[in-house]
């Protein structure tokens, strides 16, 4: 297991270097550089422009620039953003990456859970009432033109019904007028840490509960932990960060609509995939064995059919994650969500090379980590590929 | 002999777009306590449909139209699904064909056996179950340590042995062995059959063997039932039917199978295919392929005739059927 992770990590580092190199040269292949925007400014002479270019590290041969960049990158120096000068690229990413990560992890999680469960039921109840309507809904979400759908969602829920804000990360007035000693990132980071802690606790409880000898005791343990975790969460915030609660709720409120929209789009794919996978599994001999053993229908469905149907669905989780990260640009633009997608778009269009590469690099790291996680998950799910590694 | 299972006039149809497929038609037989009954016939003649009707695991488009399946005094046909569920495995279990996919690949073999026991004996503890599984593994010739392995770590023969262990796990009254050795090579096949027979005699199990392979059935069964096109055409003790079949189909089936142990005889081919059960031939369903067919065969269904004690045959011309090896080819 460790050997496998080690091997994959080395592979991933190599892939990452190739990716970084390709990104660097592709961006350099654009004509001109950021100093071109001063061309129309008569006060800036060519000499001054040259000075700018030198200070930004845009002089020298391409090869020299590449070697310099890679050296800096791997010593932890990602440079300074051109377009948001003089902010460090690292600081910009540290500020915006969590926002993107939160949005996409919540959305993927939600879409996966709902999609998997409904796909499972859809296959199990094949030929029953409502099947066509639900399948068609899935096909709609799977194929809908996403930017249009996002705008429609904003129109319905933000404009027409007025339930949610139309975009942005927080309510600006509320934050500006309030007396406070903290900024939005501090609140948001604490929210993410809370979610992470809750997730770890719940997953740990699930694993321990399933290993328990008696199923009833296991289920009680799992539910007990869930309830206790929620109580602990409320108590902790009330006790430690009481002044932040209204602001945290404000951010959470802004998170709802983009998360829901994004998960709707993902949900259709997961549901259709699970349905197909489950229909295939239901034809397997071991399903007949399970039924012949006199197991209750629910056990046959969940423990035998759905458990095996999960395998191909997990594989495509990788592809789904890649899509979600790419789709980030669209989502964040439509919802004015100040995350990595928006940063990437504006940096690239302004020829802000350090920030663009930095943003790409972190998206690549995320994608590679996601792959590794899914690989490990797959090993856990399928005993047949556990041996050998 | 006391009967553990009585099947009377069992009729099961599949409904397809084109109409009704009569997969099992008026089949009656009884299984004595501790007896091994073999059902033999070509593919598609309803053997597996009988098995699936007995344990009531039929496809959605299948329906038992009439008849009764009385297992130890309880008729299984009218039971609702939830009641039937409690009888499965606890009272009637199965050794499936194709040991390959009968195991769920993601769970340990021992856990899959325990699952069955847990369902039917909820009070059993894990250590009791492990002890019982170890005992069963020894009985079928497996190392008890294998219970903590996954199915893909078993060879084909080992999987089949483990399947037998699982079928025995809840002490069922009747076991149905549907092509128990078909997926295995001949040597392993022989070992498994001997093992099954030994276990059956040791435990006094009542078992129904189902196979297309006459040699397999002959080796393990006390009685043989020959099925053709959804009908039971001949039923009798193995040592009567095997050397001297009375139904033309049984005769041709045996005559087309070489016998290694018995006297050398001429092989006769069994030509044609079983009929499409959507539109079975009128009269005797075998008459289009039957060398002994007469006019009456095409119009009237033959009744059962008792040719000997406990040996029945459904044929108008059973007296014409010669001894094996005497047919002019």
Interface residues (C-beta under 8 A of the other chain):
Chain A: X127 X213 X284 X285 X286 X288 X289 X290 X291 X292 X293 X294 X295 X296 X299 X303 X304 X307 X308 X311 X381 X382 X383 X384
Chain B: X55 X57 X60 X85 X86 X87 X88 X89 X90 X93 X94 X96 X98 X100 X101 X102 X103 X104 X105 X106 X115 X116 X119 X120 X125 X126 X150 X152 X166
